[in-house]
Amino acid sequence: MRHDTKPVWWHPTGVNQIDAVRLVLQPICLPVARMLLVGETPQGLRFAPGYPSRFTHDVMESVLEARGPGRFGPYFMIRKTDGMIVGEIGCSVEDVYTMGKVGYSVVEPCWGQGYATEALRALLGYVLAEPDMRRVVAETMVDHVASRRVMEKAGMTYCGERLDDEYGELVNLVVYEAFAHRTVPTR
Ligand SMILES: CC(C)(COP(=O)(O)OP(=O)(O)OC[C@H]1O[C@@H](n2cnc3c(N)ncnc32)[C@H](O)[C@@H]1OP(=O)(O)O)[C@@H](O)C(=O)NCCC(=O)NCCS
């Protein structure tokens, strides 16, 4: 798998925006997350039909908890042609500081157009180009074919399954991973 570093540029939050082919990944700033959580519409942002999704609330909560976006988001997926927000994506850095974990969501009317794949590819390229980041994982329900397909198309590989407790129910999750490919000095 190649991890091309996409062009990035500075954003007022101090977290880089990432270019993702038809999308731009724009960090979600704290005031915007606050407004969305109370059902207000932030000025200057345009939301595609279907927004917010049922995942938006958790994404905004995470921004609130962290008091802003982290090093790798979460980001809005913004469609370049019309400036509409079609989803969210982010990568949290796990306890082992060299590992990230990605999550993403696209509004339902925009499913099947390749947006999640483009966003994930770009984010993986960006995260794994960082010198300290070695591995990124993604998890989804075993039978969530669309999400698994996104991971595979973005170049991630299957690495196993695990049981997890979600809202008091045991669910079977599948885990995919991607690695930074670096030349390791031999001496
Ligand atoms: C999963 C999700 C992000 C996919 O977004 P998307 O923009 O539609 O994804 P893409 O268009 O890039 O790719 C979807 C792929 O899954 C395939 N797919 C979708 N539903 C499928 C199904 N039921 N069976 C088989 N393949 C399916 C599509 O055909 C496409 O593959 P292809 O390009 O080879 O044809 C979107 O459905 C979503 O937001 N779901 C709710 C949130 C979620 O589940 N997030 C993932 C948690 S980690």
The ligand as an SDF file (V2000), in Angstrom:
LIG
                    3D

 48 50  0  0  0  0  0  0  0  0999 V2000
  -20.0480    2.8490    5.6210 C   0  0  0  0  0  0  0  0  0  0  0  0
  -20.1820    4.1880    4.9230 C   0  0  0  0  0  0  0  0  0  0  0  0
  -19.2450    5.1720    5.5780 C   0  0  0  0  0  0  0  0  0  0  0  0
  -19.7950    4.0400    3.4500 C   0  0  0  0  0  0  0  0  0  0  0  0
  -19.7370    5.3240    2.8580 O   0  0  0  0  0  0  0  0  0  0  0  0
  -19.7830    5.4850    1.2700 P   0  0  0  0  0  0  0  0  0  0  0  0
  -19.3640    6.8750    0.9440 O   0  0  0  0  0  0  0  0  0  0  0  0
  -21.0680    5.0060    0.7610 O   0  0  0  0  0  0  0  0  0  0  0  0
  -18.6340    4.4500    0.8330 O   0  0  0  0  0  0  0  0  0  0  0  0
  -17.9950    4.2540   -0.6270 P   0  0  0  0  0  0  0  0  0  0  0  0
  -18.9690    4.7390   -1.6500 O   0  0  0  0  0  0  0  0  0  0  0  0
  -16.6310    4.8470   -0.6020 O   0  0  0  0  0  0  0  0  0  0  0  0
  -17.8290    2.6810   -0.7020 O   0  0  0  0  0  0  0  0  0  0  0  0
  -18.8810    1.8050   -0.3200 C   0  0  0  0  0  0  0  0  0  0  0  0
  -18.6180    0.4380   -0.8920 C   0  0  0  0  0  0  0  0  0  0  0  0
  -19.4290   -0.5220   -0.2130 O   0  0  0  0  0  0  0  0  0  0  0  0
  -20.2020   -1.2250   -1.1810 C   0  0  0  0  0  0  0  0  0  0  0  0
  -21.4570   -1.6200   -0.5360 N   0  0  0  0  0  0  0  0  0  0  0  0
  -22.3720   -0.8250    0.0310 C   0  0  0  0  0  0  0  0  0  0  0  0
  -23.3570   -1.5670    0.5560 N   0  0  0  0  0  0  0  0  0  0  0  0
  -23.0440   -2.8510    0.2830 C   0  0  0  0  0  0  0  0  0  0  0  0
  -23.6670   -4.0870    0.5700 C   0  0  0  0  0  0  0  0  0  0  0  0
  -24.8060   -4.1580    1.2440 N   0  0  0  0  0  0  0  0  0  0  0  0
  -23.0600   -5.2140    0.1410 N   0  0  0  0  0  0  0  0  0  0  0  0
  -21.8890   -5.1580   -0.5350 C   0  0  0  0  0  0  0  0  0  0  0  0
  -21.2370   -3.9960   -0.8070 N   0  0  0  0  0  0  0  0  0  0  0  0
  -21.8270   -2.8720   -0.3970 C   0  0  0  0  0  0  0  0  0  0  0  0
  -20.3840   -0.2270   -2.2980 C   0  0  0  0  0  0  0  0  0  0  0  0
  -20.7850   -0.8730   -3.4900 O   0  0  0  0  0  0  0  0  0  0  0  0
  -18.9660    0.3410   -2.3700 C   0  0  0  0  0  0  0  0  0  0  0  0
  -18.0590   -0.5610   -2.9270 O   0  0  0  0  0  0  0  0  0  0  0  0
  -17.6250   -0.5030   -4.4960 P   0  0  0  0  0  0  0  0  0  0  0  0
  -17.0460    0.8550   -4.7500 O   0  0  0  0  0  0  0  0  0  0  0  0
  -16.6510   -1.6060   -4.6430 O   0  0  0  0  0  0  0  0  0  0  0  0
  -18.8730   -0.7150   -5.2960 O   0  0  0  0  0  0  0  0  0  0  0  0
  -21.6370    4.7230    4.9820 C   0  0  0  0  0  0  0  0  0  0  0  0
  -22.4940    3.6990    4.5750 O   0  0  0  0  0  0  0  0  0  0  0  0
  -22.0390    5.2100    6.3680 C   0  0  0  0  0  0  0  0  0  0  0  0
  -21.8030    6.3650    6.7050 O   0  0  0  0  0  0  0  0  0  0  0  0
  -22.6410    4.3480    7.1870 N   0  0  0  0  0  0  0  0  0  0  0  0
  -23.0310    4.7260    8.5460 C   0  0  0  0  0  0  0  0  0  0  0  0
  -21.8150    5.0080    9.4100 C   0  0  0  0  0  0  0  0  0  0  0  0
  -20.8900    3.8120    9.4730 C   0  0  0  0  0  0  0  0  0  0  0  0
  -21.3270    2.6740    9.4760 O   0  0  0  0  0  0  0  0  0  0  0  0
  -19.5800    4.1010    9.5380 N   0  0  0  0  0  0  0  0  0  0  0  0
  -18.5480    3.0750    9.5840 C   0  0  0  0  0  0  0  0  0  0  0  0
  -18.2230    2.7480   10.9880 C   0  0  0  0  0  0  0  0  0  0  0  0
  -16.4610    2.4620   11.1300 S   0  0  0  0  0  0  0  0  0  0  0  0
  1  2  1  0
  2  3  1  0
  2  4  1  0
  2 36  1  0
  4  5  1  0
  5  6  1  0
  6  7  2  0
  6  8  1  0
  6  9  1  0
  9 10  1  0
 10 11  2  0
 10 12  1  0
 10 13  1  0
 13 14  1  0
 14 15  1  0
 15 16  1  0
 15 30  1  0
 16 17  1  0
 17 18  1  0
 17 28  1  0
 18 19  1  0
 18 27  1  0
 19 20  2  0
 20 21  1  0
 21 22  1  0
 21 27  2  0
 22 23  1  0
 22 24  2  0
 24 25  1  0
 25 26  2  0
 26 27  1  0
 28 29  1  0
 28 30  1  0
 30 31  1  0
 31 32  1  0
 32 33  2  0
 32 34  1  0
 32 35  1  0
 36 37  1  0
 36 38  1  0
 38 39  2  0
 38 40  1  0
 40 41  1  0
 41 42  1  0
 42 43  1  0
 43 44  2  0
 43 45  1  0
 45 46  1  0
 46 47  1  0
 47 48  1  0
M  END
$$$$
